[in-house]
Amino acid sequence: MKRNVCVGATFLTVVAGLGVGSAWLEKTAAIEAAAVQAPRFEVDPLWPKPLPNKWILGQTIGVSVDARDHVWIIHRAGSLEPGEVHATTNPPTAQCCAPAPPILEFDAAGNLVGHWGGPGNGYDWPDSNHGITVDFRGNVWIGGNGRGSPATAAGRGQPAGGRGQPAAGQNRQQDESQTGGTQSFSDNMVLKFTQDGKFLMQIGKPKSSKGSNDIANLRLPAKTFVDKETNELYVADGYGNHRVIVFDADTGKYKRHWGAYGNKPDDVDLGRYDPKAPPARQFRNPVHCADLSIDRLLYVCDRVNDRIQVFKPDGSFVKEAFFNKETLGSGSAWDVAFSKDPQQKYLYLADGENDKVHIILRDSLELLTSFGEGGRQPGAFYGVHSIATDSKGNIYTTETYRGQRVQKFVNKGLAPVTKKDQGVVWPTPRT
């Protein structure tokens, strides 16, 4: 009897100990989870304010924020469907609507304060606009990924298909897929303007590219960045080439270029991306972004390969990381922006195939959390294409395909990471 009582008491002690241990482990895990923090955002469903003149946006494929926290976007007027532009027919077949000018400038409150763009004297306006950057001096840079016929149709006002639908314009299949071979496409240049639209410089000529080692021409460049320390222009080049290329931002003089892992690029067709295969030794099309951090590391979006590669400014390879590596189609690594703390601790990644924005710890490239999901309501995405931050740490995104808009996400400060996937970050109800 005494022995049974002792055994029972020991068993109860062990069980109690296990219970305490389990509770302690759960509490410790909760504390550790709460210790992981990331910026928290809420969509501003009232930003920007409505456009004047019955204007509407087409595929919106670039966003940048200048020193005054003015937000600049670029869109493709020619991607609008005929039914969206009745007001442009002669005579008008209905009251609505007309394409807005290609480049729009909003102030911090969301008011439209500037607009311009399109063909002019002395430069070759892209058949298919792509990307916009306002540099540290206030100059405005754009690229283009128009391939000529049939893509030229989208740049000249012809209808474009929806997401994944074949059509005679820029659409998911044509705009975002690989482009093999060394064909010289139409948009082989980047353009530089003042903020009021005065033309300053063009690098490259249409239909003149000789491939990924041509130092005079680009080939369907996606995005630009200007380094204020060296006044060098970095180009993610792009939809036709497989490289990053650097020029003097004042003269356009060639400086250097490189491909994946810092190697000399080539134009061998790698075929479709296979997430189970070893990492590709060259970039696939498109090389979609190239942005320099405050500690002088260049983050390059190798979009269809689902990865970001990091380089020193001289092209020396530093590291890489994959995000949603099983993503096929248009890939997961579309565009990046940095948080506005002095160390730029966080990296924001636009993922247009999964319709999310990923929040990443920049030094380790660890994915902390994501927000957004597919949809057309505020806070959801339909082809989130480009991303930028203002001085307050707010995020701005643009959407391609039939998304056709710019959105603002308000920085609400740091918060514990409680969900890996936050979904739509709707504003917290006021009490």
C-alpha positions as CSV (number, residue, x, y, z in Angstrom):
1,M,0.0,0.0,0.0
2,K,2.7,2.4,1.0
3,R,4.7,1.6,-2.1
4,N,1.6,2.3,-4.3
5,V,1.1,5.6,-2.6
6,C,4.7,6.6,-3.3
7,V,4.5,5.5,-6.9
8,G,1.3,7.5,-7.3
9,A,2.7,10.6,-5.7
10,T,5.8,10.3,-7.9
11,F,3.6,10.0,-11.0
12,L,1.6,13.0,-10.1
13,T,4.7,15.0,-9.5
14,V,6.1,14.1,-12.9
15,V,2.8,15.0,-14.5
16,A,2.6,18.3,-12.7
17,G,6.2,18.9,-13.8
18,L,5.4,18.1,-17.4
19,G,2.5,20.5,-17.2
20,V,4.6,23.2,-15.8
21,G,7.3,22.5,-18.3
22,S,4.8,22.6,-21.2
23,A,3.3,25.9,-20.0
24,W,6.8,27.3,-19.6
25,L,7.8,26.2,-23.1
26,E,4.6,27.8,-24.5
27,K,5.2,31.0,-22.6
28,T,8.8,31.1,-23.8
29,A,7.8,30.5,-27.4
30,A,5.2,33.3,-27.1
31,I,7.8,35.7,-25.7
32,E,10.2,34.8,-28.4
33,A,7.6,35.3,-31.1
34,A,6.7,38.7,-29.6
35,A,10.3,39.6,-29.7
36,V,10.3,39.4,-33.5
37,Q,9.0,42.7,-34.7
38,A,8.3,44.2,-38.1
39,P,6.7,47.4,-39.4
40,R,3.0,47.2,-39.5
41,F,0.9,48.9,-42.2
42,E,-2.7,49.8,-42.9
43,V,-4.1,50.6,-46.3
44,D,-5.4,54.2,-46.9
45,P,-8.5,53.5,-49.0
46,L,-8.9,57.3,-49.6
47,W,-5.5,57.9,-51.2
48,P,-5.0,59.2,-53.9
49,K,-7.9,61.6,-54.6
50,P,-9.9,61.2,-57.8
51,L,-8.3,62.2,-61.0
52,P,-9.7,65.2,-63.0
53,N,-10.8,65.4,-66.6
54,K,-12.4,61.9,-66.6
55,W,-8.9,60.5,-66.6
56,I,-8.2,56.9,-65.7
57,L,-5.1,54.7,-65.4
58,G,-3.9,51.8,-67.5
59,Q,-1.4,49.3,-66.4
60,T,0.5,51.2,-63.7
61,I,4.1,50.0,-63.9
62,G,6.3,52.3,-61.9
63,V,6.3,54.4,-58.7
64,S,8.9,56.6,-57.1
65,V,9.0,59.2,-54.2
66,D,11.0,62.4,-54.4
67,A,12.6,64.5,-51.7
68,R,9.3,66.4,-51.0
69,D,7.4,63.1,-50.5
70,H,5.7,63.6,-53.8
71,V,4.7,60.3,-55.4
72,W,5.3,59.8,-59.1
73,I,3.8,57.0,-61.1
74,I,3.9,55.9,-64.8
75,H,1.2,54.0,-66.6
76,R,0.4,52.7,-70.0
77,A,-2.4,54.6,-71.6
78,G,-2.4,52.2,-74.5
79,S,-3.3,49.2,-72.3
80,L,-6.9,50.5,-71.7
81,E,-9.7,48.7,-73.5
82,P,-11.8,50.5,-76.0
83,G,-14.8,50.4,-73.6
84,E,-12.7,52.4,-71.1
85,V,-12.0,55.3,-73.3
86,H,-15.3,56.3,-75.0
87,A,-14.6,60.0,-74.3
88,T,-11.7,59.9,-76.8
89,T,-13.7,58.8,-79.9
90,N,-14.8,61.4,-82.4
91,P,-17.6,62.0,-81.7
92,P,-17.5,60.7,-78.1
93,T,-19.6,57.6,-77.7
94,A,-20.1,58.1,-74.0
95,Q,-19.0,60.5,-71.2
96,C,-16.3,58.3,-69.7
97,C,-13.3,58.1,-70.0
98,A,-9.9,59.2,-71.3
99,P,-6.4,58.0,-70.5
100,A,-4.4,60.1,-68.1
101,P,-1.0,61.4,-69.3
102,P,1.7,58.7,-68.8
103,I,3.5,60.4,-65.9
104,L,1.5,61.7,-62.9
105,E,2.8,63.5,-59.8
106,F,0.8,63.5,-56.5
107,D,1.6,65.4,-53.3
108,A,1.6,63.7,-49.9
109,A,-2.1,64.3,-49.5
110,G,-3.0,62.6,-52.7
111,N,-3.7,65.6,-54.9
112,L,-2.6,65.5,-58.5
113,V,-0.1,68.3,-58.9
114,G,1.7,67.4,-62.1
115,H,1.3,65.4,-65.3
116,W,3.1,65.0,-68.6
117,G,4.8,62.5,-70.9
118,G,4.6,61.0,-74.4
119,P,6.4,61.3,-77.7
120,G,8.3,64.5,-78.4
121,N,11.3,66.0,-80.3
122,G,14.8,64.7,-79.6
123,Y,14.0,61.4,-77.9
124,D,12.3,58.1,-78.5
125,W,9.4,57.6,-76.2
126,P,9.0,53.9,-75.3
127,D,6.4,51.8,-77.1
128,S,5.6,50.3,-73.6
129,N,6.5,52.5,-70.6
130,H,8.2,50.6,-67.7
131,G,9.5,51.9,-64.4
132,I,10.1,55.4,-63.1
133,T,12.8,56.8,-60.8
134,V,13.2,60.3,-59.4
135,D,16.9,60.6,-58.5
136,F,18.6,62.6,-55.7
137,R,18.8,65.7,-57.9
138,G,15.1,65.5,-58.9
139,N,15.6,64.2,-62.4
140,V,13.0,61.7,-63.7
141,W,14.1,58.5,-65.4
142,I,12.0,56.0,-67.3
143,G,12.5,52.8,-69.2
144,G,10.4,50.7,-71.5
145,N,9.8,47.1,-72.5
146,G,8.1,47.4,-75.9
147,R,9.0,44.6,-78.2
148,G,7.6,46.2,-81.4
149,S,4.8,44.4,-83.2
150,P,2.5,43.2,-81.7
151,A,3.4,44.8,-78.4
152,T,3.7,48.2,-80.0
153,A,-0.1,48.1,-80.2
154,A,-0.4,48.6,-76.5
155,G,1.8,51.6,-76.6
156,R,-0.2,53.1,-79.5
157,G,-3.7,52.8,-77.9
158,Q,-4.8,49.4,-78.9
159,P,-6.6,47.1,-76.5
160,A,-4.6,44.8,-74.2
161,G,-5.6,41.5,-72.6
162,G,-6.4,40.9,-69.0
163,R,-4.4,38.8,-66.6
164,G,-3.2,35.7,-68.4
165,Q,-5.4,36.4,-71.5
166,P,-3.8,36.6,-74.9
167,A,-4.3,39.9,-76.7
168,A,-2.6,42.3,-79.0
169,G,-1.0,44.4,-76.2
170,Q,0.9,44.1,-73.0
171,N,-0.6,41.4,-70.8
172,R,0.5,38.8,-68.3
173,Q,1.9,36.4,-70.8
174,Q,3.7,38.9,-73.0
175,D,4.6,41.6,-70.5
176,E,6.1,39.4,-67.8
177,S,7.5,36.3,-69.5
178,Q,11.0,35.3,-70.6
179,T,12.4,36.7,-73.8
180,G,15.1,34.5,-75.3
181,G,17.5,35.1,-78.2
182,T,19.3,38.3,-79.2
183,Q,16.5,39.9,-81.2
184,S,16.8,43.7,-81.1
185,F,13.4,44.9,-79.7
186,S,12.1,48.4,-80.0
187,D,12.7,49.8,-76.4
188,N,16.5,49.7,-76.0
189,M,16.9,52.9,-74.1
190,V,16.3,54.9,-70.9
191,L,15.2,58.5,-70.9
192,K,16.0,61.3,-68.4
193,F,13.8,64.4,-67.9
194,T,13.4,67.3,-65.5
195,Q,10.4,67.2,-63.2
196,D,8.4,69.4,-65.6
197,G,9.0,67.1,-68.5
198,K,12.0,68.7,-70.2
199,F,14.1,66.1,-72.0
200,L,17.7,65.9,-70.8
201,M,19.3,62.7,-72.1
202,Q,18.7,59.3,-73.8
203,I,20.9,56.2,-73.4
204,G,20.5,53.6,-76.1
205,K,18.6,53.6,-79.4
206,P,15.5,51.6,-80.5
207,K,16.1,48.4,-82.4
208,S,19.8,48.6,-82.0
209,S,20.7,46.1,-79.2
210,K,23.3,43.5,-79.8
211,G,22.6,41.6,-76.6
212,S,23.7,41.4,-73.0
213,N,27.2,42.6,-73.6
214,D,26.4,45.6,-75.8
215,I,27.6,48.6,-73.9
216,A,25.9,51.2,-76.1
217,N,22.3,50.0,-75.9
218,L,19.9,48.5,-73.5
219,R,17.3,45.9,-74.3
220,L,13.9,46.3,-72.7
221,P,15.2,48.0,-69.4
222,A,12.9,47.5,-66.4
223,K,14.1,50.0,-63.7
224,T,16.8,52.5,-62.8
225,F,18.5,53.8,-59.7
226,V,21.0,56.7,-59.3
227,D,23.7,56.5,-56.7
228,K,24.1,60.0,-55.1
229,E,27.7,59.2,-53.9
230,T,29.0,58.5,-57.4
231,N,26.2,59.9,-59.6
232,E,26.1,56.5,-61.4
233,L,23.0,55.1,-63.0
234,Y,22.2,51.5,-62.3
235,V,19.8,49.8,-64.8
236,A,18.0,46.5,-64.4
237,D,18.3,45.4,-68.0
238,G,15.9,43.6,-68.1
239,Y,13.2,42.0,-70.2
240,G,15.6,41.3,-73.1
241,N,19.1,41.4,-71.6
242,H,20.3,39.4,-68.5
243,R,22.3,41.9,-66.6
244,V,22.8,45.0,-64.5
245,I,24.6,47.8,-66.3
246,V,26.0,51.1,-64.9
247,F,26.4,54.5,-66.7
248,D,27.5,58.0,-65.7
249,A,24.2,59.7,-64.9
250,D,25.3,63.0,-66.4
251,T,27.1,61.9,-69.6
252,G,25.6,58.5,-70.2
253,K,29.2,57.0,-70.5
254,Y,29.3,53.3,-69.9
255,K,31.0,52.1,-66.7
256,R,30.5,48.4,-66.2
257,H,28.0,45.5,-66.3
258,W,27.5,42.0,-64.9
259,G,25.1,39.1,-64.8
260,A,24.1,36.6,-62.1
261,Y,26.7,35.9,-59.4
262,G,28.8,38.8,-60.9
263,N,29.6,36.7,-64.0
264,K,29.7,37.9,-67.6
265,P,26.1,37.6,-68.9
266,D,25.0,35.7,-71.9
267,D,21.8,35.2,-73.8
268,V,21.6,31.4,-73.8
269,D,17.9,30.4,-73.4
270,L,17.6,28.6,-70.0
271,G,14.1,27.4,-70.7
272,R,11.4,27.6,-68.1
273,Y,12.2,28.0,-64.4
274,D,12.3,24.7,-62.4
275,P,12.3,25.2,-58.6
276,K,13.7,21.8,-58.1
277,A,16.7,22.4,-60.4
278,P,20.0,23.9,-59.1
279,P,20.0,27.7,-59.0
280,A,20.4,29.2,-62.4
281,R,23.9,30.6,-63.1
282,Q,22.4,33.5,-65.0
283,F,19.5,35.9,-64.7
284,R,16.2,35.0,-66.4
285,N,14.1,37.7,-67.9
286,P,13.1,40.0,-66.5
287,V,15.9,41.4,-64.4
288,H,13.3,43.6,-62.8
289,C,15.0,45.9,-60.2
290,A,18.4,47.1,-59.0
291,D,18.3,49.3,-55.8
292,L,21.2,50.4,-53.7
293,S,21.0,50.4,-49.9
294,I,22.5,52.9,-47.5
295,D,25.4,50.5,-46.7
296,R,26.1,50.3,-50.4
297,L,24.7,46.9,-51.3
298,L,22.8,46.5,-54.6
299,Y,19.6,44.4,-54.4
300,V,18.7,42.9,-57.8
301,C,15.3,41.3,-58.6
302,D,15.8,38.1,-60.6
303,R,12.1,37.8,-60.9
304,V,11.3,34.5,-62.6
305,N,14.0,32.8,-60.7
306,D,12.2,33.8,-57.5
307,R,15.3,35.3,-55.9
308,I,17.1,38.5,-54.9
309,Q,20.8,38.6,-55.5
310,V,22.9,41.1,-53.6
311,F,26.1,42.7,-55.0
312,K,28.7,45.3,-54.1
313,P,28.6,48.3,-56.5
314,D,31.5,46.9,-58.5
315,G,29.4,43.8,-59.3
316,S,31.0,41.5,-56.7
317,F,28.4,38.9,-55.6
318,V,27.5,38.9,-51.9
319,K,24.6,36.6,-51.3
320,E,21.1,35.5,-52.6
321,A,17.8,34.4,-51.1
322,F,14.7,32.8,-52.6
323,F,11.1,33.9,-51.8
324,N,8.2,31.6,-52.5
325,K,10.6,29.4,-54.4
326,E,7.8,27.2,-55.8
327,T,6.2,30.2,-57.7
328,L,6.1,29.6,-61.4
329,G,4.7,31.9,-64.1
330,S,5.9,35.5,-63.6
331,G,7.9,34.8,-60.5
332,S,7.9,36.3,-57.0
333,A,10.7,38.9,-56.9
334,W,9.3,42.0,-58.7
335,D,10.5,45.1,-56.9
336,V,12.1,46.2,-53.6
337,A,12.1,49.2,-51.4
338,F,13.9,50.0,-48.1
339,S,12.5,51.0,-44.7
340,K,13.3,54.6,-43.7
341,D,15.1,54.0,-40.4
342,P,18.7,55.0,-40.5
343,Q,19.9,51.4,-41.0
344,Q,17.2,50.5,-43.5
345,K,16.7,47.4,-41.3
346,Y,13.8,46.1,-43.4
347,L,13.4,45.3,-47.1
348,Y,10.0,45.3,-48.8
349,L,9.5,43.0,-51.7
350,A,6.6,43.3,-54.2
351,D,5.4,39.8,-55.3
352,G,3.0,40.3,-58.2
353,E,2.4,36.6,-58.9
354,N,1.3,35.9,-55.3
355,D,-0.2,39.4,-54.9
356,K,1.6,40.2,-51.6
357,V,4.2,42.5,-50.1
358,H,6.8,40.7,-48.1
359,I,8.6,42.3,-45.1
360,I,12.1,41.0,-44.9
361,L,15.0,41.5,-42.4
362,R,17.5,43.0,-44.7
363,D,20.8,41.8,-43.2
364,S,19.8,38.1,-43.2
365,L,17.1,38.2,-46.0
366,E,14.8,36.4,-43.6
367,L,11.1,36.7,-44.5
368,L,9.3,38.0,-41.4
369,T,5.7,38.5,-42.6
370,S,3.6,39.4,-45.6
371,F,0.5,41.4,-46.3
372,G,-2.0,41.6,-49.1
373,E,-4.0,39.0,-51.1
374,G,-5.5,38.8,-54.6
375,G,-8.4,41.2,-55.2
376,R,-9.6,44.6,-56.4
377,Q,-10.6,46.1,-53.1
378,P,-8.3,48.5,-51.2
379,G,-5.5,46.6,-49.6
380,A,-5.8,43.7,-52.0
381,F,-3.6,43.4,-55.1
382,Y,-4.0,42.4,-58.8
383,G,-0.5,42.2,-60.2
384,V,1.4,44.4,-57.6
385,H,4.3,45.5,-59.7
386,S,6.3,48.3,-58.2
387,I,7.0,49.6,-54.6
388,A,8.4,52.7,-53.0
389,T,8.6,54.4,-49.5
390,D,8.4,58.0,-48.4
391,S,10.3,59.8,-45.6
392,K,7.7,58.6,-43.0
393,G,8.1,55.0,-44.0
394,N,4.7,54.7,-45.8
395,I,4.6,52.3,-48.7
396,Y,3.2,53.0,-52.2
397,T,2.5,50.2,-54.7
398,T,1.3,50.1,-58.3
399,E,-0.5,47.3,-60.1
400,T,-0.2,46.1,-63.7
401,Y,-2.5,44.0,-65.8
402,R,-6.1,45.0,-64.9
403,G,-5.1,46.3,-61.5
404,Q,-4.4,49.7,-62.9
405,R,-3.9,51.7,-59.8
406,V,-1.6,53.1,-57.1
407,Q,-2.2,52.4,-53.4
408,K,-0.8,53.9,-50.1
409,F,-0.1,51.8,-47.0
410,V,0.4,53.9,-43.8
411,N,3.3,53.0,-41.5
412,K,1.8,52.3,-38.1
413,G,5.2,51.6,-36.4
414,L,6.8,48.4,-35.2
415,A,4.6,45.5,-33.9
416,P,5.1,41.9,-32.9
417,V,4.9,39.4,-35.8
418,T,1.9,37.3,-34.9
419,K,1.1,36.1,-38.5
420,K,3.3,35.1,-41.3
421,D,0.4,36.0,-43.7
422,Q,-1.6,39.1,-42.6
423,G,-4.0,39.2,-45.5
424,V,-5.6,42.6,-46.3
425,V,-4.3,45.2,-43.8
426,W,-7.5,47.1,-43.3
427,P,-7.5,50.2,-41.1
428,T,-8.2,49.6,-37.4
429,P,-11.7,50.8,-36.6
430,R,-11.8,54.0,-34.5
431,T,-13.6,53.8,-31.1
